[in-house]
Amino acid sequence: MMAPPRPEAWCSLPWLSLEFSDAMGIRPCSHSRDFFPLSSTNLHDLWRSRDMGNARYEIVSGRRPKGCSSCTQLEDQGMKSPRQIENEKQPFKDHRALEKLALTSSPFEFSMRLEEGVTSILSFPENQTVIRNWAPTLQKISFQGDEPFRHSSFLSTLKTLRSSGEAGHVNLTFFSDLGNFENEVTELIPHFRKTEVFLNFLDFGSRQDFINSHKWETIEKNLRKYQALSGERTSIVILCRVNIFNMFSLAEILEWLKANFPEFKISLDFQSATREFSIRNLPPKAKSELGHILKFITADSYNFIEGSGVRPVLEYLGLEGDIHLIRSGVTLFLQSHNRLEEDFKRQFPKLSGFIQETV
Ligand code: SF4
């Protein structure tokens, strides 16, 4: 019999979780740097594939799979890795427990990355059957990447889980922008154990001309629909990247959100996709204005995303305080430079000079 794996290499995720992307392939978790190519169009075959088996075998043999270097690096720097966090959460201390429980035939967590313009194999009837078969052990399903309401596989998967009668023990997570909403989702969400919706509220300082060309009326209407859904089992988190284009109206908009949608959580992220939009590169004369705004935001204890770049910003402004950091897998958003620059100049003509100094 094989010896138990070394605790420093042990990670239960290759036995419990699968992340799938039509464009990139599969990997055991979102922290892994290795996507294995798609050797099949059947999700169950991919879950039982040689590549996933090799990753499990590496761990059982006391080694870390190559793609797991992200965890190794964090641990080498003295930081807690997702592997360690997961090991604390999961009761499985070695693979024998997992195999004994015969749980290897189905993942506990399935994460789907939707790709823009790609019809996912998840929408294939055979894969909806796989999802139905996985339902009894599935605990979490998440959709990331492209806007889910543009993919038929999103709603069909929710319907499959609901009709399996097993959705009641599945936690659902998805990311969406506020320009899209399908009313069907309001009927489906209450069937799930818990739902977490992350709403990409990009550049919400630009109320009249939203970056994705969605009319403000649509955004407000959809905010109300999410509000009707929110409750003990459904949490709504608004994600916003603070940058030079929204920082001056942020306080006003946050006030409005707080007054009208007190149930929503708000997470602010300070990593700008491009250097010139980052509030960290502002000229000194903008610093006091920004400090004033951030004082307002931090005083209200909004959530800040761990790794969002908030710490250096607060240090820069001398505002380090008791900030609650949360972990979240937030995608970086690319911004349209020209559009935003025009937008900013129109809204803040007196401040547009800052752009000249910061670009
Ligand atoms: S060791 Fe880290 S990267 Fe590898 S599967 Fe576990 S959590 Fe994911």
Residues whose N, C-alpha, C, O or C-beta is under 5 A from the ligand:
A	BS01	SF4	C11 L13 P14 P28 C29 H31 S32 G67 C68 C71 P82 R83
